[in-house]
Amino acid sequence: MKKIILLFAILLACVFESYAQKTVFKFRDAQARAGNAETEVIVKPTVVDVEIQKENGKSKKIVDTWVLSKEEVEIGMEGKLDNIRAWGTYLSVQKHQCDVIMGATFKVEDDEASKGYTVTVVGYPGVFTNWHPATKEDFEWIQIQKSTGGNEESKKAPIVKNRN
């Protein structure tokens, strides 16, 4: 009889323990540009200039560090570096009120103090200016750039033209 009562008590304890475990899931998603927007040209491409923000007459360089919780990174972002970088870029774009972070580099590391992670974004905030339909000269230049690409990703990525 004691064995039956003990077995029943253990079974009951296991049932209550399984109900006590709760998983909290938070979801957050963001999209930001880090100078590598993907586009597909359908009819007539639009050409824009990227103007790097200035500070004291020089290109403004930013260094932003963002603290992310362990749950945000490991559950919400599935631990993927692309997601972490995109979120850091999004926060920096919002902070500096720009359209793109050019030459962006990232440093992702665990943070013992917060028991989470930090992502540091370094780059140059830029704003899109001078929007206009592509000219004949632009089409020729785009065709040359697209024909020299080695993979499908390079054929979809935007072309960066230096005005030297």
N, C-alpha and C positions, 0 to 999 in steps of 0.2 A: 504494500500500500504506500509506504514511504517513497519507494522508487517511482511510482506513478505520479505522486504529488510533486516530487522533485523534477521529473521529466516535464510535467505540465507547467511548472513554474519557469523552467528554462525556456520552453517553447513560448510562453506568454511574454517573457522578457525579450526574446528575440523579435517578436512581433512588434512590441512597443518601440524597440530600438530602431527598427526599420522605418517606422513612421516618424521618428524624431529627426532623422537625417533629411535635411532640406537643402536643395541646391538653389542658389541665387544666381540668376543669369541676367546680365545687363548687356545690351547690344548697342553699339555705336558704330556708325559708318561715316566715312568722309571721303571726299574726292578733292584732290588738289593737284595743281600742275607744278612740276619741277623742271620745266623746260623740255618735256618730252611728251606733249599732248599727242594723242593719236587722232588723225583725221582721215576722212575719205573724200576725195574730190569727185563730185558728181558732174557738175556743169562748168562752173567757172570759179576757180579758187579765189579766196580773199587773201590779200597780202597785208601784213601789219609790221610795224617796226616795234621793237622792244626798247623802251627808254629806261635805263637803269636810274634809280633814284639817286639824287646827289645829296651830299652833306658836306658843307664847307668847300664847295667846288669840286669835290672828289666823289667817285662812286661810293655809295653807301654800302658798307659790308655789315652784314648782320651775324650775330652769334646768339641764338636763342636756345635755351635749355628747358625742356618740358618734362615734368614728372608724371609718370603713368603708373597706375596701380597694377599689381600682379594680375588681378582678375581682368582688367582691361586688355592687357597684352596677351595673356595666356588663353583666356576664354574668348573675349570679344574680338580680338585680332588674330586668334588662332596661332599666336607666336610667330607669325610670318613677318619677315623684315620689310617686305614691300608695304604691308598694311601699316606698320609702325612708322616707316618713312613718310607715307602719304599723310598720316595723321599729324606728324610733326610739321610737314610742309603746309598743311591746311591751317594749323594754328599760327604759323609764322606769316602766312599770307593774310590772315585775318588781322593779326597784330600790326602789320606794316601797311595795311590797306593797299595791296598791290595785286597784280594779276598772276605773277609767276616769280619763282625764285630761280635765278640763273646761276649755273655753276654750283648747284647745291651739293654739299657733302653732309654726311650723317655720321653720328657716333651714338651707338646704342649700347648701354651697359646697365647691369643690375645696380640698384641703389640700396645699400644696407640700411641707411637711415629710415627710408620710407618703406622698406621691404617690397619695393616695386622696381621700376625701371626708369631711366632717364634717356631721353633722345635729344641730342644736340644737333641743331640745324645751322649750317654755316653757308652763306651765299650772298647773292646780290639781288635785292628786290627790284623787279621791273614792272613797268606799266605798258600795256599795249597802246600804241598811238598810230596815227596815220593809216587808218583802215581804208583800203581801196581794192577794187577788182584787179586781178593780175593783168599786167601789160604783156605785149608780145615778148619783150625782153625777159620778163619774169617766167613766161611759159618755156622759153628756150633754156633758161637756167634750171628750172625745175626738172625738165626732161633729162638734162645732163646728169643732175644729181640723182634722180630716181633710177636711171639706167646703170649707174655705177654701184648701186646698193647690192649687198651680197645675200640678204635674206628678206623674208616677207615683212618682218618688223620694220626694217629700214625703208621699205616701200610705203609704209603707212605713216611713219613718223614725219613731223614737219621739217621743212628745210630751213636751215639757218644760213643767211647770206651776210657775209661781212662786207661792209662798205669801205674798203681800203683804197 
